[in-house]
Amino acid sequence: MARKSLIEREKKREKLVQSKWEKRQELKKIVRNLTVSEDERWSAQIALNKMPKNSSKVRLRNRCQITGRPRGYLRKFKISRLCFRENINNGLIPGGFKASW
């Protein structure tokens, strides 16, 4: 089980990313647009740099929704490999079974 503070910090980052997403995309579009004047592009780059670090999607970490474990994360199920194995063995995930040969 991950520390509660780390899980809460990740939730806070997710909210910040969602709230600043549109603004960040607009600024990035201006920075990449070569038809815009150099001064506008420069001011957009400065504004982008002044935004909070945690508003960037790159700063997010995938965590298991059950335990908060950051490693061994399966994107399709949004849980860690350990929880996935438990759920398969308990029959909570349909179509899965323990391999035997």
N, CA and C atoms as an extended XYZ file, in Angstrom:
303
Properties=species:S:1:pos:R:3:atomname:S:1:resname:S:1:resid:I:1 pbc="F F F"
N         0.841       -1.174        0.000 N   MET     1
C         0.000        0.000        0.000 CA  MET     1
C         0.889        1.241        0.000 C   MET     1
N         0.649        2.123       -0.952 N   ALA     2
C         1.422        3.360       -1.036 CA  ALA     2
C         1.004        4.313        0.088 C   ALA     2
N         1.898        5.226        0.409 N   ARG     3
C         1.567        6.219        1.428 CA  ARG     3
C         0.415        7.082        0.954 C   ARG     3
N        -0.445        7.435        1.859 N   LYS     4
C        -1.626        8.237        1.532 CA  LYS     4
C        -1.236        9.597        0.953 C   LYS     4
N        -0.146       10.157        1.454 N   SER     5
C         0.276       11.474        0.980 CA  SER     5
C         0.659       11.433       -0.498 C   SER     5
N         1.292       10.345       -0.939 N   LEU     6
C         1.675       10.230       -2.344 CA  LEU     6
C         0.455       10.081       -3.237 C   LEU     6
N        -0.519        9.331       -2.774 N   ILE     7
C        -1.755        9.154       -3.544 CA  ILE     7
C        -2.489       10.483       -3.658 C   ILE     7
N        -2.568       11.222       -2.558 N   GLU     8
C        -3.248       12.517       -2.568 CA  GLU     8
C        -2.506       13.535       -3.439 C   GLU     8
N        -1.180       13.490       -3.407 N   ARG     9
C        -0.386       14.388       -4.237 CA  ARG     9
C        -0.651       14.121       -5.716 C   ARG     9
N        -0.778       12.851       -6.058 N   GLU    10
C        -1.068       12.475       -7.445 CA  GLU    10
C        -2.454       12.957       -7.864 C   GLU    10
N        -3.425       12.855       -6.973 N   LYS    11
C        -4.778       13.349       -7.269 CA  LYS    11
C        -4.760       14.857       -7.492 C   LYS    11
N        -3.969       15.556       -6.676 N   LYS    12
C        -3.848       17.003       -6.804 CA  LYS    12
C        -3.237       17.370       -8.154 C   LYS    12
N        -2.229       16.609       -8.581 N   ARG    13
C        -1.615       16.842       -9.890 CA  ARG    13
C        -2.617       16.618      -11.012 C   ARG    13
N        -3.430       15.561      -10.899 N   GLU    14
C        -4.420       15.270      -11.941 CA  GLU    14
C        -5.414       16.416      -12.092 C   GLU    14
N        -5.859       16.972      -10.967 N   LYS    15
C        -6.779       18.108      -11.023 CA  LYS    15
C        -6.122       19.316      -11.675 C   LYS    15
N        -4.869       19.569      -11.345 N   LEU    16
C        -4.147       20.710      -11.898 CA  LEU    16
C        -3.934       20.548      -13.401 C   LEU    16
N        -3.607       19.343      -13.827 N   VAL    17
C        -3.429       19.073      -15.260 CA  VAL    17
C        -4.735       19.326      -16.002 C   VAL    17
N        -5.848       18.854      -15.454 N   GLN    18
C        -7.138       19.046      -16.115 CA  GLN    18
C        -7.526       20.517      -16.176 C   GLN    18
N        -7.258       21.257      -15.120 N   SER    19
C        -7.669       22.666      -15.097 CA  SER    19
C        -6.825       23.537      -16.028 C   SER    19
N        -5.556       23.203      -16.212 N   LYS    20
C        -4.653       24.026      -17.019 CA  LYS    20
C        -4.441       23.487      -18.437 C   LYS    20
N        -5.093       22.389      -18.798 N   TRP    21
C        -4.858       21.715      -20.072 CA  TRP    21
C        -5.107       22.627      -21.272 C   TRP    21
N        -6.259       23.300      -21.302 N   GLU    22
C        -6.624       24.146      -22.447 CA  GLU    22
C        -5.628       25.293      -22.628 C   GLU    22
N        -5.299       25.970      -21.545 N   LYS    23
C        -4.365       27.095      -21.594 CA  LYS    23
C        -2.997       26.640      -22.094 C   LYS    23
N        -2.539       25.503      -21.589 N   ARG    24
C        -1.239       24.961      -21.987 CA  ARG    24
C        -1.216       24.629      -23.481 C   ARG    24
N        -2.303       24.031      -23.985 N   GLN    25
C        -2.367       23.669      -25.404 CA  GLN    25
C        -2.387       24.907      -26.299 C   GLN    25
N        -3.082       25.950      -25.891 N   GLU    26
C        -3.110       27.197      -26.661 CA  GLU    26
C        -1.712       27.811      -26.760 C   GLU    26
N        -1.010       27.849      -25.624 N   LEU    27
C         0.340       28.410      -25.630 CA  LEU    27
C         1.291       27.577      -26.483 C   LEU    27
N         1.177       26.261      -26.408 N   LYS    28
C         2.033       25.395      -27.212 CA  LYS    28
C         1.775       25.595      -28.700 C   LYS    28
N         0.506       25.788      -29.052 N   LYS    29
C         0.153       26.009      -30.450 CA  LYS    29
C         0.793       27.298      -30.969 C   LYS    29
N         0.793       28.335      -30.151 N   ILE    30
C         1.408       29.611      -30.542 CA  ILE    30
C         2.919       29.452      -30.690 C   ILE    30
N         3.545       28.734      -29.769 N   VAL    31
C         4.994       28.555      -29.797 CA  VAL    31
C         5.420       27.793      -31.056 C   VAL    31
N         4.637       26.822      -31.473 N   ARG    32
C         4.986       26.001      -32.640 CA  ARG    32
C         4.641       26.656      -33.973 C   ARG    32
N         3.757       27.647      -33.954 N   ASN    33
C         3.300       28.291      -35.180 CA  ASN    33
C         4.372       29.249      -35.700 C   ASN    33
N         4.952       28.952      -36.873 N   LEU    34
C         6.033       29.764      -37.424 CA  LEU    34
C         5.527       31.018      -38.125 C   LEU    34
N         4.227       31.100      -38.382 N   THR    35
C         3.673       32.280      -39.044 CA  THR    35
C         3.448       33.431      -38.064 C   THR    35
N         3.425       33.146      -36.785 N   VAL    36
C         3.248       34.175      -35.749 CA  VAL    36
C         4.579       34.897      -35.556 C   VAL    36
N         4.513       36.159      -35.167 N   SER    37
C         5.743       36.936      -34.985 CA  SER    37
C         6.611       36.339      -33.872 C   SER    37
N         7.885       36.665      -33.976 N   GLU    38
C         8.858       36.131      -33.011 CA  GLU    38
C         8.559       36.593      -31.583 C   GLU    38
N         8.119       37.849      -31.438 N   ASP    39
C         7.805       38.382      -30.104 CA  ASP    39
C         6.635       37.649      -29.462 C   ASP    39
N         5.603       37.355      -30.251 N   GLU    40
C         4.442       36.629      -29.719 CA  GLU    40
C         4.834       35.224      -29.290 C   GLU    40
N         5.649       34.583      -30.128 N   ARG    41
C         6.098       33.225      -29.787 CA  ARG    41
C         6.938       33.247      -28.517 C   ARG    41
N         7.796       34.257      -28.387 N   TRP    42
C         8.653       34.365      -27.207 CA  TRP    42
C         7.827       34.610      -25.947 C   TRP    42
N         6.835       35.493      -26.056 N   SER    43
C         5.994       35.777      -24.882 CA  SER    43
C         5.152       34.555      -24.509 C   SER    43
N         4.716       33.778      -25.508 N   ALA    44
C         3.970       32.540      -25.230 CA  ALA    44
C         4.863       31.525      -24.530 C   ALA    44
N         6.131       31.455      -24.950 N   GLN    45
C         7.074       30.539      -24.312 CA  GLN    45
C         7.323       30.934      -22.860 C   GLN    45
N         7.439       32.201      -22.608 N   ILE    46
C         7.650       32.686      -21.233 CA  ILE    46
C         6.424       32.376      -20.375 C   ILE    46
N         5.232       32.602      -20.938 N   ALA    47
C         3.996       32.302      -20.198 CA  ALA    47
C         3.890       30.811      -19.902 C   ALA    47
N         4.311       29.985      -20.853 N   LEU    48
C         4.289       28.530      -20.659 CA  LEU    48
C         5.254       28.132      -19.545 C   LEU    48
N         6.415       28.770      -19.499 N   ASN    49
C         7.401       28.465      -18.461 CA  ASN    49
C         6.938       28.917      -17.079 C   ASN    49
N         6.092       29.945      -17.022 N   LYS    50
C         5.610       30.442      -15.736 CA  LYS    50
C         4.469       29.623      -15.154 C   LYS    50
N         3.890       28.747      -15.963 N   MET    51
C         2.809       27.896      -15.461 CA  MET    51
C         3.374       26.909      -14.435 C   MET    51
N         2.530       26.402      -13.539 N   PRO    52
C         3.027       25.457      -12.531 CA  PRO    52
C         3.599       24.189      -13.170 C   PRO    52
N         4.669       23.676      -12.592 N   LYS    53
C         5.296       22.455      -13.121 CA  LYS    53
C         4.314       21.290      -13.158 C   LYS    53
N         3.526       21.167      -12.100 N   ASN    54
C         2.623       20.024      -11.984 CA  ASN    54
C         1.417       20.113      -12.908 C   ASN    54
N         1.309       21.177      -13.694 N   SER    55
C         0.210       21.254      -14.651 CA  SER    55
C         0.562       20.535      -15.955 C   SER    55
N         1.773       20.032      -16.045 N   SER    56
C         2.197       19.278      -17.225 CA  SER    56
C         1.790       17.810      -17.081 C   SER    56
N         1.275       17.235      -18.161 N   LYS    57
C         0.801       15.854      -18.115 CA  LYS    57
C         1.949       14.867      -17.900 C   LYS    57
N         3.153       15.265      -18.266 N   VAL    58
C         4.322       14.410      -18.121 CA  VAL    58
C         4.606       14.095      -16.652 C   VAL    58
N         4.196       14.988      -15.758 N   ARG    59
C         4.470       14.812      -14.331 CA  ARG    59
C         3.565       13.781      -13.668 C   ARG    59
N         2.516       13.330      -14.363 N   LEU    60
C         1.604       12.343      -13.776 CA  LEU    60
C         2.261       10.968      -13.729 C   LEU    60
N         1.889       10.203      -12.730 N   ARG    61
C         2.409        8.845      -12.568 CA  ARG    61
C         1.215        7.901      -12.512 C   ARG    61
N         1.247        6.848      -13.303 N   ASN    62
C         0.166        5.867      -13.260 CA  ASN    62
C         0.251        5.090      -11.956 C   ASN    62
N        -0.860        5.015      -11.248 N   ARG    63
C        -0.912        4.289       -9.984 CA  ARG    63
C        -2.096        3.346       -9.967 C   ARG    63
N        -1.947        2.239       -9.266 N   CYS    64
C        -3.027        1.272       -9.090 CA  CYS    64
C        -4.177        1.948       -8.351 C   CYS    64
N        -5.393        1.745       -8.847 N   GLN    65
C        -6.539        2.386       -8.215 CA  GLN    65
C        -6.916        1.729       -6.892 C   GLN    65
N        -6.458        0.524       -6.664 N   ILE    66
C        -6.790       -0.181       -5.419 CA  ILE    66
C        -5.759        0.112       -4.334 C   ILE    66
N        -4.480       -0.072       -4.659 N   THR    67
C        -3.439        0.055       -3.641 CA  THR    67
C        -2.598        1.315       -3.765 C   THR    67
N        -2.560        1.939       -4.946 N   GLY    68
C        -1.726        3.111       -5.149 CA  GLY    68
C        -0.312        2.765       -5.568 C   GLY    68
N        -0.051        1.492       -5.837 N   ARG    69
C         1.287        1.052       -6.235 CA  ARG    69
C         1.672        1.674       -7.583 C   ARG    69
N         2.876        2.306       -7.678 N   PRO    70
C         3.257        2.981       -8.914 CA  PRO    70
C         3.914        2.076       -9.956 C   PRO    70
N         4.394        0.932       -9.548 N   ARG    71
C         5.105        0.062      -10.498 CA  ARG    71
C         4.279       -1.170      -10.819 C   ARG    71
N         4.566       -1.773      -11.954 N   GLY    72
C         3.828       -2.955      -12.371 CA  GLY    72
C         2.385       -2.622      -12.702 C   GLY    72
N         2.166       -1.466      -13.327 N   TYR    73
C         0.827       -0.944      -13.614 CA  TYR    73
C         0.351       -1.468      -14.965 C   TYR    73
N        -0.863       -2.040      -15.006 N   LEU    74
C        -1.463       -2.496      -16.255 CA  LEU    74
C        -2.485       -1.461      -16.704 C   LEU    74
N        -2.197       -0.776      -17.811 N   ARG    75
C        -3.038        0.337      -18.260 CA  ARG    75
C        -4.458       -0.089      -18.591 C   ARG    75
N        -4.603       -1.249      -19.206 N   LYS    76
C        -5.931       -1.682      -19.626 CA  LYS    76
C        -6.882       -1.830      -18.448 C   LYS    76
N        -6.371       -2.289      -17.318 N   PHE    77
C        -7.206       -2.540      -16.140 CA  PHE    77
C        -7.063       -1.475      -15.066 C   PHE    77
N        -6.063       -0.596      -15.195 N   LYS    78
C        -5.781        0.484      -14.249 CA  LYS    78
C        -5.475       -0.028      -12.840 C   LYS    78
N        -4.865       -1.201      -12.768 N   ILE    79
C        -4.442       -1.763      -11.487 CA  ILE    79
C        -3.039       -2.345      -11.638 C   ILE    79
N        -2.404       -2.643      -10.512 N   SER    80
C        -1.059       -3.212      -10.550 CA  SER    80
C        -1.136       -4.699      -10.863 C   SER    80
N         0.005       -5.268      -11.194 N   ARG    81
C         0.072       -6.696      -11.547 CA  ARG    81
C        -0.332       -7.582      -10.373 C   ARG    81
N        -0.047       -7.122       -9.156 N   LEU    82
C        -0.370       -7.925       -7.978 CA  LEU    82
C        -1.883       -7.988       -7.757 C   LEU    82
N        -2.542       -6.842       -7.865 N   CYS    83
C        -4.002       -6.804       -7.728 CA  CYS    83
C        -4.662       -7.544       -8.874 C   CYS    83
N        -4.066       -7.433      -10.062 N   PHE    84
C        -4.596       -8.140      -11.222 CA  PHE    84
C        -4.584       -9.649      -10.975 C   PHE    84
N        -3.470      -10.133      -10.445 N   ARG    85
C        -3.346      -11.569      -10.178 CA  ARG    85
C        -4.371      -12.031       -9.141 C   ARG    85
N        -4.534      -11.251       -8.080 N   GLU    86
C        -5.523      -11.588       -7.053 CA  GLU    86
C        -6.932      -11.627       -7.637 C   GLU    86
N        -7.265      -10.612       -8.436 N   ASN    87
C        -8.603      -10.541       -9.023 CA  ASN    87
C        -8.859      -11.675      -10.006 C   ASN    87
N        -7.838      -12.059      -10.753 N   ILE    88
C        -7.987      -13.196      -11.682 CA  ILE    88
C        -8.219      -14.476      -10.893 C   ILE    88
N        -7.437      -14.695       -9.855 N   ASN    89
C        -7.572      -15.921       -9.052 CA  ASN    89
C        -8.916      -15.985       -8.329 C   ASN    89
N        -9.460      -14.838       -7.958 N   ASN    90
C       -10.757      -14.804       -7.285 CA  ASN    90
C       -11.922      -14.799       -8.267 C   ASN    90
N       -11.623      -14.733       -9.568 N   GLY    91
C       -12.670      -14.748      -10.579 CA  GLY    91
C       -13.388      -13.430      -10.749 C   GLY    91
N       -12.760      -12.324      -10.339 N   LEU    92
C       -13.394      -11.022      -10.444 CA  LEU    92
C       -13.237      -10.404      -11.834 C   LEU    92
N       -12.233      -10.866      -12.586 N   ILE    93
C       -12.033      -10.391      -13.958 CA  ILE    93
C       -12.445      -11.523      -14.903 C   ILE    93
N       -13.493      -11.312      -15.700 N   PRO    94
C       -13.996      -12.391      -16.555 CA  PRO    94
C       -13.016      -12.754      -17.663 C   PRO    94
N       -12.959      -14.032      -17.970 N   GLY    95
C       -12.130      -14.509      -19.073 CA  GLY    95
C       -10.702      -14.813      -18.696 C   GLY    95
N       -10.299      -14.532      -17.494 N   GLY    96
C        -8.927      -14.768      -17.078 CA  GLY    96
C        -8.826      -15.986      -16.181 C   GLY    96
N        -7.710      -16.678      -16.279 N   PHE    97
C        -7.489      -17.817      -15.399 CA  PHE    97
C        -5.986      -18.032      -15.247 C   PHE    97
N        -5.621      -18.730      -14.213 N   LYS    98
C        -4.223      -19.003      -13.930 CA  LYS    98
C        -3.704      -20.013      -14.930 C   LYS    98
N        -2.542      -19.705      -15.483 N   ALA    99
C        -1.963      -20.593      -16.496 CA  ALA    99
C        -1.416      -21.856      -15.839 C   ALA    99
N        -1.588      -22.978      -16.533 N   SER   100
C        -0.983      -24.230      -16.075 CA  SER   100
C        -0.652      -25.076      -17.285 C   SER   100
N         0.547      -25.603      -17.295 N   TRP   101
C         0.960      -26.459      -18.406 CA  TRP   101
C         1.902      -27.510      -17.950 C   TRP   101
